[in-house]
Amino acid sequence: MNTATRSPKIAGHAAKPAAAPSRAAKLRQMLQSAELEFLMEAHNGLSARIVREAGFKGIWALGLSISAQFGVRDNNEASWTQVVDVLEFMADAGDLPILLDGDTGYGNFNNMRRLVRKLEQCGIAGVCIEDKQFPKTNSFLNGERQPLADIEEFAGRIAAGKDTQTDPSFCIVARVEALIAGWGMDEALRRAEAYRAAGADAILIHSKLSKPDEILTFARLLTRTGSPADLSRPSMTPVAVKTRLMQHFQTSGAH
């Protein structure tokens, strides 16, 4: 006689499968990945679909391209509500996480609060804001160094966005303009640390130089401070530069 007991059958519905991660969670996974990750630029529904079909894991909604497809300059001539309208079509074109190039946050901390609310409603995974004054000027304009936002004021925009988000995975990336605007390495590092303390989920840095040395130095010094992921971007990236950046990031732990 078999005395083994059997697990009783439980009547009712079968257990539901685990919910798929949100787009914001997917973006956060990319930011925290030990591997190098890439976002592909898109600026409307069609280009967003092309990015998905090409096999990329995420989308960079570039402010310059969105402005260009409206036929206006890259200095906030297109309103933030017009940008959000474009993002809705991009989000509907697939299920990839979208990181918005959100310029300065389109104003002060109050504008940032409203922006984050609307982006979450559209299913956008995160926003990157730069420490410029509003309205912004394009970073690649020639001439003397460009004015930057006050550090405490810009940190307040970051904190306001983090306080507003309802999805804990929604990402706010702080873009440090000190290198490209001519303010130097020490200022770039000072700003990056202040934005980390304000709650930024990642730091984006870029340079006008065609060689990666400036960015590599920043990434090395930044990782020593324990600041968040470094999304680094030289303005010109030939294959040799990309290869050197990839080798550096793989050994330094920056993403």
Sequence and secondary structure as in RCSB ss.txt:
>XXXX:A:sequence
MNTATRSPKIAGHAAKPAAAPSRAAKLRQMLQSAELEFLMEAHNGLSARIVREAGFKGIWALGLSISAQFGVRDN
NEASWTQVVDVLEFMADAGDLPILLDGDTGYGNFNNMRRLVRKLEQCGIAGVCIEDKQFPKTNSFLNGERQPLAD
IEEFAGRIAAGKDTQTDPSFCIVARVEALIAGWGMDEALRRAEAYRAAGADAILIHSKLSKPDEILTFARLLTRT
GSPADLSRPSMTPVAVKTRLMQHFQTSGAH
>XXXX:A:secstr
           S          HHHHHHHHHH SS    EEE SHHHHHHHHHTT S EEE HHHHHHHHT  TT
T S HHHHHHHHHHHHHT S  EEEE TT SSSHHHHHHHHHHHHHHT  EEEEESB SS   TT  SS   B  
HHHHHHHHHHHHHH SSTT EEEEEE TTTTT  HHHHHHHHHHHHHHT SEEEEEES SSSHHHHHHHHHHHHH
T  EEEEEES   HHHHHHHHHHHHHH   
